[in-house]
């Protein structure tokens, strides 16, 4: 039971870092006091460092697999590739950071779907009520292509792992 809880906690942390990688983190205002006296002007959250969190997660992955530094240096790009492709396949390449983008627009007026033309086209079709079926089909085809690329990357990683490491990769959600 304890191992299951650790695995679930690790997978949730891994998912959080995966989804948070596209958050726009601004260094502006770090360490300063906001209007109400909070650090960073955002309730103390201004000092959160995503790169540090990502490094900790990667260290944890390295330890879970039992890789040496040299082995992990060779394997890390494969793991990062899978994480990126998992994000793209799950979200259509779209960031849900802050949850302001569910309607296709961020709270700052930008278009969060700019890097995903199929998602942008589908959102515009939904808003206009025109050509939804064709745009939905195009979106699904693009997503299927991303899922195929993910599967290929997962197979590549799997091919270089021992059976024990493969089992670890399954438990942390890198491969099915």
JOJO-V248570 format. One record per backbone hydrogen bond with DSSP energy under -1.0 kcal/mol. NH is the residue of the N-H (numbers start at 0). CO is the residue of the C=O. Records with the same first field share a line. If there is no record, write none. Layout:
NH=CO / CO
//
This chain:
4=0
5=1
6=2
7=3
8=4
9=5
10=6
11=7
12=8
13=9
14=10
15=11
16=12
17=13
18=14
19=15
22=19
24=22
29=26
31=28
33=37
36=33
39=31
40=37
41=38
43=38
44=41
47=44
52=48
53=49
54=50
55=51
56=52
57=53
58=54
59=55
60=56
61=57
62=58
63=59
64=60
65=61
66=61
71=67
72=68
73=69
74=70
75=71
78=74
79=75
80=76
81=77
82=78
83=79
84=80
85=81
86=82
87=83
88=84
89=85
90=86
91=87
98=95
103=100
105=109
108=105
113=110
115=112
119=115
120=116
121=117
122=118
123=119
124=120
125=121
126=122
127=123
128=124
134=130
135=131
136=132
137=133
138=134
139=135
140=136
141=137
142=138
143=139
144=140
145=141
146=142
147=143
148=144
149=145
150=146
151=147
152=148
153=149
154=150
155=151
156=152
157=153
158=154
159=156
160=157
165=161
166=162
167=163
168=164
169=165
170=166
171=167
172=169
173=168
174=168
//
